[in-house]
Amino acid sequence: MNKQVIVYTTNDCIECTMVKQVLTMEGIPFEVRDVSTSAANQREVEKYGFLGVPVTVVGQRAVKGFTNELKELIEFVKSRD
């Protein structure tokens, strides 16, 4: 499974900022895709079944929000060699 991390976000989203801060603190590199500036990014979020952000994606797994599921996703990414 591809472990590239993508965070779909907007600039004025507090939860998005929290997700990005945690990923940064954990030393996990990620790509930011702003849905407010790109219709293509918004369509990608919708493809995963979500309308809002933050959405964090690793491979085909997508997690919405700042949740325990996000913590599991972070542990999965950190487990790579």
matplotlib code that plots the C-alpha trace (Angstrom):
import matplotlib.pyplot as plt

x = [0.0, 1.2, 1.9, 2.0, 0.0, -2.4, -4.3, -7.3, -7.8, -8.9, -7.0, -9.6, -10.2, -9.0, -9.3, -7.2, -4.5, -4.5, -4.1, -1.2, 0.4, 0.2, 1.6, 4.5, 5.2, 5.2, 7.7, 5.3, 5.7, 2.4, 1.0, -1.6, -4.5, -6.7, -10.3, -11.2, -8.9, -9.3, -12.5, -10.4, -9.3, -13.0, -14.0, -11.2, -12.6, -16.1, -14.7, -13.9, -17.4, -16.8, -18.0, -16.0, -12.4, -10.0, -9.6, -6.4, -5.6, -3.0, -3.3, -7.0, -7.8, -9.4, -10.1, -12.3, -11.5, -9.2, -10.2, -8.9, -9.1, -6.5, -4.3, -4.5, -3.6, -0.6, 0.6, 0.2, 2.4, 5.0, 5.3, 6.9, 10.6]
y = [0.0, 3.5, 5.4, 8.9, 11.2, 13.7, 16.2, 17.9, 21.2, 24.9, 27.8, 28.7, 25.2, 24.8, 21.0, 21.0, 23.0, 20.5, 17.5, 19.2, 20.1, 16.5, 15.1, 17.6, 16.8, 13.0, 13.7, 12.5, 14.3, 15.2, 17.0, 19.7, 20.0, 23.0, 22.3, 26.0, 26.8, 23.7, 22.1, 19.0, 18.7, 19.0, 16.2, 14.0, 14.5, 13.6, 10.5, 9.3, 10.0, 13.2, 16.8, 18.6, 18.7, 17.8, 14.5, 12.6, 10.0, 7.2, 4.9, 4.1, 4.8, 8.1, 9.5, 12.6, 14.9, 14.8, 11.4, 8.1, 6.8, 9.4, 8.2, 4.7, 6.0, 7.9, 4.7, 2.8, 5.4, 5.4, 1.6, 1.8, 1.0]
z = [0.0, -0.9, 2.4, 0.8, 3.1, 1.6, 3.7, 2.1, 3.9, 3.8, 5.2, 7.8, 9.2, 12.8, 12.7, 9.5, 11.3, 14.1, 11.8, 10.0, 13.3, 14.6, 11.3, 11.5, 15.2, 14.3, 11.5, 8.8, 5.5, 3.8, 0.8, 1.4, -1.1, -0.5, -1.5, -1.4, -4.3, -6.5, -7.7, -8.6, -4.9, -3.8, -6.2, -4.8, -1.3, -2.5, -4.2, -0.7, 0.4, 2.3, 1.8, 4.4, 5.6, 7.0, 5.1, 5.5, 2.9, 2.8, -0.1, -0.5, 3.2, 4.0, 7.4, 8.1, 11.0, 14.0, 15.5, 16.9, 13.4, 12.4, 15.2, 13.8, 10.4, 11.8, 13.5, 10.2, 8.4, 11.2, 11.0, 7.6, 7.7]

ax = plt.figure().add_subplot(projection="3d")
ax.plot(x, y, z, "-o")
ax.set_aspect("equal")
plt.show()
